Amino acid sequence: MVDVRNPFYSTAYRIQLRLCGNKQGASSSRKNKNVANMSRDTCPALHFAGTRFFVCVIFSLLAATVGSYAALSQFHSLSDTSSPCNKMVLEIAKGATEFNLPIIRANRKLVASENGGLHNPSVLTFNPDWGTEQEQEASKIFNYPSISSIQKPENEEDIAFMSILELGALIRTKQVTSEELARIFLKRLKRYNPALEAVVTYTDELAYQQAKEADELLAQGKYLGPLHGIPYGLKDIIAVPQYKTTWGSTTFKNQVLNTEAWVYKRLKSAGAVLVAKLVSGSLAYDDIWFGGRTRNPWNIEEFSTGSSAGPAACTSAGMVPFAIGSETAGSMTYPGARCGVTALRPTFGTVGRTGVMSISESLDKLGPFCRSAADCTIVLDAIRGKDPDDLSSRDFPFADPFSVDITKLTVGYLEDAEMEVVQVLAEKGIKMVPFKLNYTVDSVQGILNFTMDVDMLAHFDEWQRSGKDDVYEAQDQWPVELRRSRIITAVDYIQAQRARGKLIREVKESFIVDAFIGNVTDWEKVCLGNLVGLPVIVVPAGFKNISNPPPSGSRRRTTITTGIYAPPKHDHIALALAIAYQSVTDHHKQRPPIDNLGPNDIIPDPPTVTIPPRILHL
C-alpha cells in the first residue's frame, strides 16, 4: 500500500479524485489508500488520452517537486499493467523516470542551488522593439534646463522638498554641501521611518564618504552633472557591497552580496550619494516585509501597496530626493499612485539589472521615483544604457524629452483618464482624441501570472523545495502562487508566450497615437503594459478627502493620479507630456501631512483601512 501522507501521493490522490468526479471511485481509493490503482471503471475521465497524459505529467511534476525521484518507480510497480489506460501512463512514467528526472536533477545542481536569479540568466530574452524604425546611435545626454538665481531656504523642510535641479543648483553654487544634504536626509529618514516602516538599512558611513568625495571634486572644479552630491535611496533588492541586501525577506534578512549592481554603479559614477536601502516587499511582492508593512505618507492609516513601497513612501515624505524601484507587475505604478509621487516605469530593457534580485527576466524593470517628471528624466539619463551582463538590456536612442515639440503630437485618452490632465494638455496645443486599445487576447492577466510565477519559481526553486516558503511573511502570496505554478507545464508556458506575442502584435496595430492617457492602476492595463514592455509615467493629478474622516476633519488625503503611456522606446514622449502638464500645475509639489494630521486625528493601530490582496484573474 502507498502512504497517502507522502506529499507526492497525497497531492496526486486529490488530483485523481477531482478528475474522476466519481464518489464510488473516491470511496474505493480512500479505503485502499492506493492512488495508483484506479481503473477505467472508477475513473471515466481517464478514457481521454489528454487527461491520461495530464495525470502522468502531474505525477512526474509532483515527484520532482518533493524530490521523490523513486516515486515514479513505485507508481510503476504498483499499477495494474493490464489496463490500456495504465499502460500508456506507465510508459510515460517510465520515460520520465529514466530520462526526464535525471536531466531535471542535473540542471538543478548546475543552476538552481542559489536563489534570486542573480546568476545563470536564461538565454531566452524579450525584446520590446516593434521594429518600426531603423536603429540609430544611442542619444547623447539630455540638455537639462538651467536654474538661476536660486537661494538656499532657511528651513530644512523646504530643502527636503526641492527638486533635483534645484538641489543641484545649490550644490553647484556652493550654497550647500553634499555632506550637509546627506545629514538633512538621513535625519528625516530616521525621524519618519518609525511611522512609515519604509527603511531597511541606513548607509550613513557610505553616504558621508560619497558626499565628502563629491564636495572635494567640486572644490577641484570637477562637476559631474545634475546628480552630483544628490542623496537617494535604493530598493533593497539592489546589491551594494558591505551592506545587507535582504530582498525584504526573513529568509534573507542577513544576506550580504558583495557585488555592485549595475544601476548603483551608474549612480555612483554620476556623483549621487546613497543614504539608505529602502523597503522591498518580501521577495518583491506587495508591501509586507520582515520588519512590518510600509505606510502611505498621505494617509498613514493606509499601506503603500506594491513592492517598491519604500522608494515611493520615502520620496513622497521628503526623506530622499529620489529613489530607484522596480516593477514586474505593478510594483512601481501602485505605490507611486498611492503615495502621490511621479514615477517612471521605462521601456523594458532600458536600465540594466545586474546585481538585482529577479522575479521574471522578461518582465523586470528598474525606474525612478521622483518629485517631478523633469527629475525622472534626469535620473533616467544617468541610469539608462547597455548593461553588458544583462542580456535583455538595450541602449535605446531616446530623443531629449526637454526638446520634444509636443504641439506636433496626437495623444489619446481612455474612458478612465483624468479629464483635468486631458484639458491641460489640450490647452498646451496638443491634439487630444478619444482612444481605445483594441485587442482580441482575452487572457492578458493569466498570461502575466503564468509568466511571472513560473519565472519566479525558477529563480527560487531551492527556496521553495526546501520548505523555506513556510516562513514567508504573507502565506497567501508567493507560497500559494509558486505551489500552483509548479504544475504549469513547459508546453503551457510556451503557449502563454505565444499568446503574449499575439497580444504585442495587436497592441502595436492598435497604437495609432503618439501616447495615451489612462488609469495607471487598472490591473488589466498593468498586466498589458508589462507584457508588451510599454513605458508609463505616474503623474499626480490632485487629491480628495479620505473616506470616513474624523468628525473634526483631517489633513490626510487620497491621491488622484493618472498614467501617460507611450510605445516602447518612446519614453521621451511620455516624459515630455508629463513635464508639460506639471509646468502649469502644482499637484506634484504638495507635501504629505505627516507632522500635522489635524486636531484629534488619531491613527488607529491596527488601521481600519484594509487593503485587499491582489486578485488573480485567470
ABEGO torsion letter per residue (X at the ends): XBBAABAAAAAAAAAAAAAAGBAAAAAAAAAAGBAAABBAAABAAAABAAAAAAAAAAAAAAAAAAGBAAAAAAAAAABBAABAAAAAAAAAAAAAAAAAAAAAAAAAAAAAABBGGABGBBABBBBABAGABBBBBBBBBBBBBBBBGBBBBABAAAAAABBAAAAAAAAAAGABBAAAAAAAAAAAAAAAAAAAGABABBBAAAAAAAAAAAAAAAAAGBBAEAABGBBBBBBAABBBBGBBBAGGBAAAAABBBBBBBAAAAAAAAAGBBBABBBBBBBGGBEABBAAEBBBBAABAABBAEEAAAAAAAAAAAGABABBBBBBABGAAAAAAAAAGBBBBBBBBGABBABGBBBABAAABBBBBBBABAAAAAAAAAAABEBBAABAABBBBBBBBAAABBAAABBBBBBAABBAAAAAAAAAAGBBBBBBBBBBABAAAAAAAAAAAAAAAAAAAAAAAAAGAAAABABAABAAAAAAAAAABBAAAAAAAAAAAAAAAAAAAAABABABBBBBAABAAAAAAAAAAGBBBBBBBAEBBBBBGBBAAEBABBBBBBBBBBBBBGAAAAAAAAAAAAAAABAAAABBBBAABAEBGBBBBOBBABBBBBBBBBX
